[in-house]
Amino acid sequence: MKTTKELLLQMMQRYEIGKKPLSRLLGWGDTTVMRYLDGVEPNREFAARIEQLAENPWIYADVLEKNKEKLTDTAYRKTKKAVYREIFCDRSTEAMQYVVTLAEGDIAPYRVMMVLYYAQICSLVLRGLPLFEEEADFSPGQALVYPRLYQQMKEYGIKLLKPETGSFSTEEQDCIKQVYLVLNGYSPNALKALASRAKRRIRRHLKTEADRLSAEVLKTQYEAGFKKAGVERPEGLKKYISDTLKQSEKTES
């Protein structure tokens, strides 16, 4: 286990913040962090807090936004840039947060996952390119498509964070937005029925029992269905989903 001194040094380096600003950000006296670095041991509550913040940039970002008035503008901008760089280290997380932003934070984690799944499919089939690197998890018993991203939202909550300079093009953003608008018209039960049917169908047709589906595998699984439904743009996904849900109802009846 890391010592308090090691955790504080890690936090200061990782989030690019000095001793005094960090003390102020955490609501402590100006010399508190300095004393801990000199060897004074914090109580159990403070020690746990230091470890949590050092290891978890999402929680640090939350504290930063709540207490930003305690920092100078320069210190705030510098540490915000650093922690956001930690959070948005992959396009999967950026895509997830873009969906959250579209919903203004009022969205269930499961719906975010389904928007990401179908946005990825639309991009693969219609553009020939993936939106992000995360592979869909179709392992037996796994009810979620992107469990790592889902767990982030469940553990840290829905956060309205977005990178200052995003990596998605206007076309990619529009793809995600159009899929979000289409899926917004469906109930949670309908989305779960879609996911369940997709998992059963894909696992049945795969020659190997793959648990994680690469972009290329996903693309081949949906090309024919999109063509049959006449999906040429992301907003055309509604026809495909409508047809899929009707087929699902017939199967169950």
Beta strands, then each sheet from edge to edge (+ up, - down):
strand 1: 136-137
strand 2: 212-213
sheet 1: 1+ 2-
end
